[in-house]
Amino acid sequence: MATKKPARPRGRRPVGLNGEKVSEYPQVMIRLPHRTKTTLDALSGLTGTPIWRLVDQAVDVYVQALSENERKLLLGVRLRRASGSNRKKSRRE
């Protein structure tokens, strides 16, 4: 008697960082110079890497190039933004 293979989950497998679903990532719309956009498209096609991942890697490289003091400052700003304490108060308050 043949053994039955376990059913595979439907849909695409998560391909985000740490196995996350890319569709659940926040979206960002930016305007780029034409040259930058065509470079991103070419890099993506050449390497088979999605543009979102190229941008993510570029930000990581940029952050690593910052001085230690700038990285500490960046961490503080990220924590404040993540906690929502940086929101502007409405005029009614």
Jmol script that loads the backbone (N, CA, C; Angstrom):
load data "model"
ATOM      1  N   MET A   1       0.840  -1.174   0.000  1.00  0.00           N
ATOM      2  CA  MET A   1       0.000   0.000   0.000  1.00  0.00           C
ATOM      3  C   MET A   1       0.890   1.244   0.000  1.00  0.00           C
ATOM      4  N   ALA A   2       0.593   2.177  -0.857  1.00  0.00           N
ATOM      5  CA  ALA A   2       1.394   3.394  -0.972  1.00  0.00           C
ATOM      6  C   ALA A   2       1.085   4.335   0.194  1.00  0.00           C
ATOM      7  N   THR A   3       2.148   4.989   0.659  1.00  0.00           N
ATOM      8  CA  THR A   3       1.926   5.955   1.738  1.00  0.00           C
ATOM      9  C   THR A   3       1.443   7.262   1.145  1.00  0.00           C
ATOM     10  N   LYS A   4       0.563   7.909   1.852  1.00  0.00           N
ATOM     11  CA  LYS A   4      -0.016   9.162   1.377  1.00  0.00           C
ATOM     12  C   LYS A   4       0.874  10.331   1.804  1.00  0.00           C
ATOM     13  N   LYS A   5       1.218  11.181   0.845  1.00  0.00           N
ATOM     14  CA  LYS A   5       2.035  12.357   1.150  1.00  0.00           C
ATOM     15  C   LYS A   5       1.185  13.379   1.889  1.00  0.00           C
ATOM     16  N   PRO A   6       1.777  14.083   2.852  1.00  0.00           N
ATOM     17  CA  PRO A   6       1.008  15.127   3.542  1.00  0.00           C
ATOM     18  C   PRO A   6       0.645  16.240   2.562  1.00  0.00           C
ATOM     19  N   ALA A   7      -0.550  16.784   2.731  1.00  0.00           N
ATOM     20  CA  ALA A   7      -1.016  17.859   1.847  1.00  0.00           C
ATOM     21  C   ALA A   7      -0.142  19.094   2.023  1.00  0.00           C
ATOM     22  N   ARG A   8       0.224  19.694   0.896  1.00  0.00           N
ATOM     23  CA  ARG A   8       1.002  20.932   0.942  1.00  0.00           C
ATOM     24  C   ARG A   8       0.054  22.103   1.130  1.00  0.00           C
ATOM     25  N   PRO A   9       0.489  23.108   1.874  1.00  0.00           N
ATOM     26  CA  PRO A   9      -0.378  24.282   2.038  1.00  0.00           C
ATOM     27  C   PRO A   9      -0.606  24.965   0.703  1.00  0.00           C
ATOM     28  N   ARG A  10      -1.770  25.550   0.549  1.00  0.00           N
ATOM     29  CA  ARG A  10      -2.091  26.246  -0.695  1.00  0.00           C
ATOM     30  C   ARG A  10      -1.398  27.600  -0.765  1.00  0.00           C
ATOM     31  N   GLY A  11      -1.245  28.084  -1.962  1.00  0.00           N
ATOM     32  CA  GLY A  11      -0.665  29.407  -2.153  1.00  0.00           C
ATOM     33  C   GLY A  11       0.851  29.382  -2.185  1.00  0.00           C
ATOM     34  N   ARG A  12       1.387  30.581  -2.299  1.00  0.00           N
ATOM     35  CA  ARG A  12       2.843  30.714  -2.358  1.00  0.00           C
ATOM     36  C   ARG A  12       3.427  30.638  -0.962  1.00  0.00           C
ATOM     37  N   ARG A  13       4.611  30.087  -0.896  1.00  0.00           N
ATOM     38  CA  ARG A  13       5.285  30.031   0.400  1.00  0.00           C
ATOM     39  C   ARG A  13       5.793  31.423   0.752  1.00  0.00           C
ATOM     40  N   PRO A  14       5.829  31.760   2.044  1.00  0.00           N
ATOM     41  CA  PRO A  14       6.334  33.070   2.454  1.00  0.00           C
ATOM     42  C   PRO A  14       7.808  33.228   2.053  1.00  0.00           C
ATOM     43  N   VAL A  15       8.128  34.327   1.405  1.00  0.00           N
ATOM     44  CA  VAL A  15       9.497  34.534   0.936  1.00  0.00           C
ATOM     45  C   VAL A  15      10.135  35.775   1.557  1.00  0.00           C
ATOM     46  N   GLY A  16       9.472  36.344   2.555  1.00  0.00           N
ATOM     47  CA  GLY A  16      10.014  37.529   3.208  1.00  0.00           C
ATOM     48  C   GLY A  16      11.133  37.166   4.159  1.00  0.00           C
ATOM     49  N   LEU A  17      11.643  38.165   4.818  1.00  0.00           N
ATOM     50  CA  LEU A  17      12.689  37.950   5.803  1.00  0.00           C
ATOM     51  C   LEU A  17      12.127  37.098   6.935  1.00  0.00           C
ATOM     52  N   ASN A  18      12.888  36.146   7.394  1.00  0.00           N
ATOM     53  CA  ASN A  18      12.489  35.259   8.490  1.00  0.00           C
ATOM     54  C   ASN A  18      11.190  34.513   8.187  1.00  0.00           C
ATOM     55  N   GLY A  19      10.926  34.199   6.929  1.00  0.00           N
ATOM     56  CA  GLY A  19       9.742  33.431   6.563  1.00  0.00           C
ATOM     57  C   GLY A  19       8.432  34.193   6.663  1.00  0.00           C
ATOM     58  N   GLU A  20       8.493  35.514   6.651  1.00  0.00           N
ATOM     59  CA  GLU A  20       7.290  36.330   6.746  1.00  0.00           C
ATOM     60  C   GLU A  20       6.613  36.442   5.389  1.00  0.00           C
ATOM     61  N   LYS A  21       5.324  36.728   5.408  1.00  0.00           N
ATOM     62  CA  LYS A  21       4.598  36.972   4.167  1.00  0.00           C
ATOM     63  C   LYS A  21       4.896  38.388   3.695  1.00  0.00           C
ATOM     64  N   VAL A  22       5.373  38.506   2.481  1.00  0.00           N
ATOM     65  CA  VAL A  22       5.686  39.820   1.923  1.00  0.00           C
ATOM     66  C   VAL A  22       4.414  40.659   1.803  1.00  0.00           C
ATOM     67  N   SER A  23       3.283  40.006   1.541  1.00  0.00           N
ATOM     68  CA  SER A  23       2.026  40.740   1.383  1.00  0.00           C
ATOM     69  C   SER A  23       1.606  41.443   2.668  1.00  0.00           C
ATOM     70  N   GLU A  24       2.172  41.057   3.799  1.00  0.00           N
ATOM     71  CA  GLU A  24       1.829  41.697   5.067  1.00  0.00           C
ATOM     72  C   GLU A  24       2.804  42.818   5.434  1.00  0.00           C
ATOM     73  N   TYR A  25       3.808  43.051   4.604  1.00  0.00           N
ATOM     74  CA  TYR A  25       4.730  44.161   4.849  1.00  0.00           C
ATOM     75  C   TYR A  25       4.010  45.482   4.575  1.00  0.00           C
ATOM     76  N   PRO A  26       4.368  46.542   5.307  1.00  0.00           N
ATOM     77  CA  PRO A  26       3.795  47.855   4.987  1.00  0.00           C
ATOM     78  C   PRO A  26       4.270  48.292   3.599  1.00  0.00           C
ATOM     79  N   GLN A  27       3.418  49.020   2.919  1.00  0.00           N
ATOM     80  CA  GLN A  27       3.786  49.507   1.592  1.00  0.00           C
ATOM     81  C   GLN A  27       4.287  50.938   1.681  1.00  0.00           C
ATOM     82  N   VAL A  28       5.218  51.266   0.797  1.00  0.00           N
ATOM     83  CA  VAL A  28       5.784  52.604   0.718  1.00  0.00           C
ATOM     84  C   VAL A  28       5.785  53.016  -0.742  1.00  0.00           C
ATOM     85  N   MET A  29       5.338  54.234  -1.003  1.00  0.00           N
ATOM     86  CA  MET A  29       5.416  54.743  -2.362  1.00  0.00           C
ATOM     87  C   MET A  29       6.428  55.877  -2.370  1.00  0.00           C
ATOM     88  N   ILE A  30       7.405  55.762  -3.239  1.00  0.00           N
ATOM     89  CA  ILE A  30       8.429  56.803  -3.330  1.00  0.00           C
ATOM     90  C   ILE A  30       8.614  57.194  -4.790  1.00  0.00           C
ATOM     91  N   ARG A  31       9.101  58.375  -4.974  1.00  0.00           N
ATOM     92  CA  ARG A  31       9.461  58.826  -6.316  1.00  0.00           C
ATOM     93  C   ARG A  31      10.967  58.743  -6.432  1.00  0.00           C
ATOM     94  N   LEU A  32      11.423  58.166  -7.513  1.00  0.00           N
ATOM     95  CA  LEU A  32      12.851  58.000  -7.744  1.00  0.00           C
ATOM     96  C   LEU A  32      13.229  58.625  -9.073  1.00  0.00           C
ATOM     97  N   PRO A  33      14.470  59.099  -9.177  1.00  0.00           N
ATOM     98  CA  PRO A  33      14.944  59.521 -10.489  1.00  0.00           C
ATOM     99  C   PRO A  33      14.878  58.335 -11.458  1.00  0.00           C
ATOM    100  N   HIS A  34      14.643  58.618 -12.705  1.00  0.00           N
ATOM    101  CA  HIS A  34      14.509  57.569 -13.721  1.00  0.00           C
ATOM    102  C   HIS A  34      15.722  56.635 -13.710  1.00  0.00           C
ATOM    103  N   ARG A  35      16.903  57.215 -13.598  1.00  0.00           N
ATOM    104  CA  ARG A  35      18.132  56.413 -13.611  1.00  0.00           C
ATOM    105  C   ARG A  35      18.161  55.412 -12.443  1.00  0.00           C
ATOM    106  N   THR A  36      17.729  55.849 -11.263  1.00  0.00           N
ATOM    107  CA  THR A  36      17.714  54.962 -10.095  1.00  0.00           C
ATOM    108  C   THR A  36      16.724  53.824 -10.297  1.00  0.00           C
ATOM    109  N   LYS A  37      15.549  54.151 -10.827  1.00  0.00           N
ATOM    110  CA  LYS A  37      14.532  53.120 -11.060  1.00  0.00           C
ATOM    111  C   LYS A  37      15.009  52.109 -12.094  1.00  0.00           C
ATOM    112  N   THR A  38      15.599  52.564 -13.173  1.00  0.00           N
ATOM    113  CA  THR A  38      16.074  51.620 -14.190  1.00  0.00           C
ATOM    114  C   THR A  38      17.232  50.779 -13.647  1.00  0.00           C
ATOM    115  N   THR A  39      18.047  51.371 -12.771  1.00  0.00           N
ATOM    116  CA  THR A  39      19.131  50.601 -12.149  1.00  0.00           C
ATOM    117  C   THR A  39      18.555  49.517 -11.244  1.00  0.00           C
ATOM    118  N   LEU A  40      17.551  49.859 -10.439  1.00  0.00           N
ATOM    119  CA  LEU A  40      16.902  48.861  -9.587  1.00  0.00           C
ATOM    120  C   LEU A  40      16.286  47.741 -10.421  1.00  0.00           C
ATOM    121  N   ASP A  41      15.613  48.114 -11.497  1.00  0.00           N
ATOM    122  CA  ASP A  41      15.010  47.108 -12.374  1.00  0.00           C
ATOM    123  C   ASP A  41      16.076  46.185 -12.964  1.00  0.00           C
ATOM    124  N   ALA A  42      17.181  46.779 -13.406  1.00  0.00           N
ATOM    125  CA  ALA A  42      18.261  45.987 -14.003  1.00  0.00           C
ATOM    126  C   ALA A  42      18.898  45.066 -12.965  1.00  0.00           C
ATOM    127  N   LEU A  43      19.166  45.576 -11.770  1.00  0.00           N
ATOM    128  CA  LEU A  43      19.733  44.748 -10.706  1.00  0.00           C
ATOM    129  C   LEU A  43      18.806  43.596 -10.345  1.00  0.00           C
ATOM    130  N   SER A  44      17.526  43.896 -10.273  1.00  0.00           N
ATOM    131  CA  SER A  44      16.551  42.866  -9.945  1.00  0.00           C
ATOM    132  C   SER A  44      16.526  41.779 -11.014  1.00  0.00           C
ATOM    133  N   GLY A  45      16.524  42.196 -12.268  1.00  0.00           N
ATOM    134  CA  GLY A  45      16.530  41.231 -13.361  1.00  0.00           C
ATOM    135  C   GLY A  45      17.812  40.428 -13.435  1.00  0.00           C
ATOM    136  N   LEU A  46      18.922  41.084 -13.206  1.00  0.00           N
ATOM    137  CA  LEU A  46      20.228  40.440 -13.289  1.00  0.00           C
ATOM    138  C   LEU A  46      20.431  39.410 -12.178  1.00  0.00           C
ATOM    139  N   THR A  47      20.018  39.788 -10.966  1.00  0.00           N
ATOM    140  CA  THR A  47      20.262  38.919  -9.813  1.00  0.00           C
ATOM    141  C   THR A  47      19.083  38.034  -9.441  1.00  0.00           C
ATOM    142  N   GLY A  48      17.900  38.353  -9.975  1.00  0.00           N
ATOM    143  CA  GLY A  48      16.706  37.604  -9.594  1.00  0.00           C
ATOM    144  C   GLY A  48      16.223  37.975  -8.197  1.00  0.00           C
ATOM    145  N   THR A  49      16.690  39.098  -7.684  1.00  0.00           N
ATOM    146  CA  THR A  49      16.320  39.565  -6.352  1.00  0.00           C
ATOM    147  C   THR A  49      15.191  40.582  -6.481  1.00  0.00           C
ATOM    148  N   PRO A  50      14.119  40.416  -5.702  1.00  0.00           N
ATOM    149  CA  PRO A  50      13.038  41.403  -5.762  1.00  0.00           C
ATOM    150  C   PRO A  50      13.533  42.791  -5.354  1.00  0.00           C
ATOM    151  N   ILE A  51      12.919  43.815  -5.926  1.00  0.00           N
ATOM    152  CA  ILE A  51      13.343  45.185  -5.633  1.00  0.00           C
ATOM    153  C   ILE A  51      13.207  45.494  -4.150  1.00  0.00           C
ATOM    154  N   TRP A  52      12.159  44.996  -3.494  1.00  0.00           N
ATOM    155  CA  TRP A  52      11.997  45.289  -2.063  1.00  0.00           C
ATOM    156  C   TRP A  52      13.206  44.789  -1.278  1.00  0.00           C
ATOM    157  N   ARG A  53      13.752  43.636  -1.697  1.00  0.00           N
ATOM    158  CA  ARG A  53      14.895  43.077  -0.978  1.00  0.00           C
ATOM    159  C   ARG A  53      16.168  43.882  -1.274  1.00  0.00           C
ATOM    160  N   LEU A  54      16.317  44.367  -2.513  1.00  0.00           N
ATOM    161  CA  LEU A  54      17.467  45.216  -2.849  1.00  0.00           C
ATOM    162  C   LEU A  54      17.452  46.490  -2.015  1.00  0.00           C
ATOM    163  N   VAL A  55      16.273  47.100  -1.874  1.00  0.00           N
ATOM    164  CA  VAL A  55      16.159  48.321  -1.083  1.00  0.00           C
ATOM    165  C   VAL A  55      16.456  48.017   0.382  1.00  0.00           C
ATOM    166  N   ASP A  56      15.933  46.909   0.894  1.00  0.00           N
ATOM    167  CA  ASP A  56      16.179  46.512   2.281  1.00  0.00           C
ATOM    168  C   ASP A  56      17.675  46.325   2.533  1.00  0.00           C
ATOM    169  N   GLN A  57      18.361  45.662   1.609  1.00  0.00           N
ATOM    170  CA  GLN A  57      19.795  45.439   1.756  1.00  0.00           C
ATOM    171  C   GLN A  57      20.569  46.750   1.660  1.00  0.00           C
ATOM    172  N   ALA A  58      20.139  47.646   0.773  1.00  0.00           N
ATOM    173  CA  ALA A  58      20.815  48.936   0.625  1.00  0.00           C
ATOM    174  C   ALA A  58      20.688  49.763   1.902  1.00  0.00           C
ATOM    175  N   VAL A  59      19.521  49.717   2.539  1.00  0.00           N
ATOM    176  CA  VAL A  59      19.338  50.447   3.800  1.00  0.00           C
ATOM    177  C   VAL A  59      20.247  49.859   4.875  1.00  0.00           C
ATOM    178  N   ASP A  60      20.345  48.533   4.933  1.00  0.00           N
ATOM    179  CA  ASP A  60      21.238  47.897   5.902  1.00  0.00           C
ATOM    180  C   ASP A  60      22.683  48.341   5.709  1.00  0.00           C
ATOM    181  N   VAL A  61      23.139  48.373   4.469  1.00  0.00           N
ATOM    182  CA  VAL A  61      24.510  48.801   4.178  1.00  0.00           C
ATOM    183  C   VAL A  61      24.706  50.260   4.578  1.00  0.00           C
ATOM    184  N   TYR A  62      23.714  51.092   4.288  1.00  0.00           N
ATOM    185  CA  TYR A  62      23.797  52.514   4.639  1.00  0.00           C
ATOM    186  C   TYR A  62      23.901  52.690   6.152  1.00  0.00           C
ATOM    187  N   VAL A  63      23.077  51.957   6.897  1.00  0.00           N
ATOM    188  CA  VAL A  63      23.094  52.059   8.356  1.00  0.00           C
ATOM    189  C   VAL A  63      24.439  51.597   8.908  1.00  0.00           C
ATOM    190  N   GLN A  64      24.989  50.530   8.361  1.00  0.00           N
ATOM    191  CA  GLN A  64      26.288  50.037   8.830  1.00  0.00           C
ATOM    192  C   GLN A  64      27.405  51.040   8.578  1.00  0.00           C
ATOM    193  N   ALA A  65      27.230  51.886   7.570  1.00  0.00           N
ATOM    194  CA  ALA A  65      28.251  52.888   7.251  1.00  0.00           C
ATOM    195  C   ALA A  65      28.171  54.108   8.166  1.00  0.00           C
ATOM    196  N   LEU A  66      27.086  54.228   8.947  1.00  0.00           N
ATOM    197  CA  LEU A  66      26.950  55.354   9.867  1.00  0.00           C
ATOM    198  C   LEU A  66      27.943  55.214  11.020  1.00  0.00           C
ATOM    199  N   SER A  67      28.248  56.332  11.647  1.00  0.00           N
ATOM    200  CA  SER A  67      29.102  56.278  12.836  1.00  0.00           C
ATOM    201  C   SER A  67      28.306  55.640  13.973  1.00  0.00           C
ATOM    202  N   GLU A  68      29.019  55.223  15.002  1.00  0.00           N
ATOM    203  CA  GLU A  68      28.368  54.594  16.163  1.00  0.00           C
ATOM    204  C   GLU A  68      27.343  55.540  16.787  1.00  0.00           C
ATOM    205  N   ASN A  69      27.696  56.824  16.905  1.00  0.00           N
ATOM    206  CA  ASN A  69      26.772  57.808  17.481  1.00  0.00           C
ATOM    207  C   ASN A  69      25.515  57.952  16.632  1.00  0.00           C
ATOM    208  N   GLU A  70      25.662  57.976  15.309  1.00  0.00           N
ATOM    209  CA  GLU A  70      24.503  58.094  14.431  1.00  0.00           C
ATOM    210  C   GLU A  70      23.607  56.855  14.517  1.00  0.00           C
ATOM    211  N   ARG A  71      24.218  55.681  14.660  1.00  0.00           N
ATOM    212  CA  ARG A  71      23.418  54.453  14.801  1.00  0.00           C
ATOM    213  C   ARG A  71      22.646  54.447  16.112  1.00  0.00           C
ATOM    214  N   LYS A  72      23.259  54.944  17.189  1.00  0.00           N
ATOM    215  CA  LYS A  72      22.558  55.034  18.470  1.00  0.00           C
ATOM    216  C   LYS A  72      21.381  56.002  18.364  1.00  0.00           C
ATOM    217  N   LEU A  73      21.608  57.132  17.716  1.00  0.00           N
ATOM    218  CA  LEU A  73      20.535  58.097  17.500  1.00  0.00           C
ATOM    219  C   LEU A  73      19.416  57.479  16.672  1.00  0.00           C
ATOM    220  N   LEU A  74      19.787  56.774  15.623  1.00  0.00           N
ATOM    221  CA  LEU A  74      18.802  56.101  14.769  1.00  0.00           C
ATOM    222  C   LEU A  74      17.967  55.113  15.570  1.00  0.00           C
ATOM    223  N   LEU A  75      18.604  54.345  16.432  1.00  0.00           N
ATOM    224  CA  LEU A  75      17.883  53.378  17.250  1.00  0.00           C
ATOM    225  C   LEU A  75      16.862  54.074  18.140  1.00  0.00           C
ATOM    226  N   GLY A  76      17.252  55.191  18.724  1.00  0.00           N
ATOM    227  CA  GLY A  76      16.320  55.944  19.570  1.00  0.00           C
ATOM    228  C   GLY A  76      15.124  56.454  18.786  1.00  0.00           C
ATOM    229  N   VAL A  77      15.374  56.971  17.597  1.00  0.00           N
ATOM    230  CA  VAL A  77      14.279  57.474  16.756  1.00  0.00           C
ATOM    231  C   VAL A  77      13.360  56.318  16.350  1.00  0.00           C
ATOM    232  N   ARG A  78      13.935  55.188  15.980  1.00  0.00           N
ATOM    233  CA  ARG A  78      13.121  54.020  15.610  1.00  0.00           C
ATOM    234  C   ARG A  78      12.240  53.576  16.760  1.00  0.00           C
ATOM    235  N   LEU A  79      12.794  53.533  17.964  1.00  0.00           N
ATOM    236  CA  LEU A  79      12.008  53.109  19.127  1.00  0.00           C
ATOM    237  C   LEU A  79      10.874  54.087  19.410  1.00  0.00           C
ATOM    238  N   ARG A  80      11.145  55.390  19.310  1.00  0.00           N
ATOM    239  CA  ARG A  80      10.088  56.386  19.540  1.00  0.00           C
ATOM    240  C   ARG A  80       8.995  56.270  18.498  1.00  0.00           C
ATOM    241  N   ARG A  81       9.377  56.084  17.246  1.00  0.00           N
ATOM    242  CA  ARG A  81       8.367  55.954  16.186  1.00  0.00           C
ATOM    243  C   ARG A  81       7.558  54.679  16.346  1.00  0.00           C
ATOM    244  N   ALA A  82       8.215  53.615  16.738  1.00  0.00           N
ATOM    245  CA  ALA A  82       7.514  52.338  16.910  1.00  0.00           C
ATOM    246  C   ALA A  82       6.507  52.421  18.053  1.00  0.00           C
ATOM    247  N   SER A  83       6.817  53.209  19.080  1.00  0.00           N
ATOM    248  CA  SER A  83       5.912  53.325  20.221  1.00  0.00           C
ATOM    249  C   SER A  83       4.800  54.332  19.957  1.00  0.00           C
ATOM    250  N   GLY A  84       4.928  55.118  18.881  1.00  0.00           N
ATOM    251  CA  GLY A  84       3.894  56.091  18.542  1.00  0.00           C
ATOM    252  C   GLY A  84       4.007  57.387  19.302  1.00  0.00           C
ATOM    253  N   SER A  85       5.066  57.598  20.048  1.00  0.00           N
ATOM    254  CA  SER A  85       5.207  58.817  20.853  1.00  0.00           C
ATOM    255  C   SER A  85       5.610  60.025  20.024  1.00  0.00           C
ATOM    256  N   ASN A  86       5.855  59.825  18.734  1.00  0.00           N
ATOM    257  CA  ASN A  86       6.288  60.912  17.869  1.00  0.00           C
ATOM    258  C   ASN A  86       5.126  61.542  17.106  1.00  0.00           C
ATOM    259  N   ARG A  87       3.920  61.092  17.383  1.00  0.00           N
ATOM    260  CA  ARG A  87       2.765  61.604  16.648  1.00  0.00           C
ATOM    261  C   ARG A  87       2.473  63.042  17.024  1.00  0.00           C
ATOM    262  N   LYS A  88       2.086  63.821  16.011  1.00  0.00           N
ATOM    263  CA  LYS A  88       1.755  65.211  16.259  1.00  0.00           C
ATOM    264  C   LYS A  88       0.399  65.281  16.947  1.00  0.00           C
ATOM    265  N   LYS A  89       0.271  66.203  17.870  1.00  0.00           N
ATOM    266  CA  LYS A  89      -0.994  66.385  18.563  1.00  0.00           C
ATOM    267  C   LYS A  89      -1.927  67.192  17.681  1.00  0.00           C
ATOM    268  N   SER A  90      -3.200  66.860  17.767  1.00  0.00           N
ATOM    269  CA  SER A  90      -4.173  67.603  16.949  1.00  0.00           C
ATOM    270  C   SER A  90      -4.362  68.987  17.519  1.00  0.00           C
ATOM    271  N   ARG A  91      -4.947  69.880  16.736  1.00  0.00           N
ATOM    272  CA  ARG A  91      -5.129  71.258  17.155  1.00  0.00           C
ATOM    273  C   ARG A  91      -6.145  71.363  18.292  1.00  0.00           C
ATOM    274  N   ARG A  92      -7.005  70.382  18.430  1.00  0.00           N
ATOM    275  CA  ARG A  92      -8.040  70.428  19.457  1.00  0.00           C
ATOM    276  C   ARG A  92      -7.484  70.212  20.859  1.00  0.00           C
ATOM    277  N   GLU A  93      -6.324  69.637  20.976  1.00  0.00           N
ATOM    278  CA  GLU A  93      -5.761  69.334  22.306  1.00  0.00           C
ATOM    279  C   GLU A  93      -5.155  70.550  22.942  1.00  0.00           C
TER     280      GLU A  93
END
end "model"
wireframe off; spacefill off
backbone 0.3
color backbone group
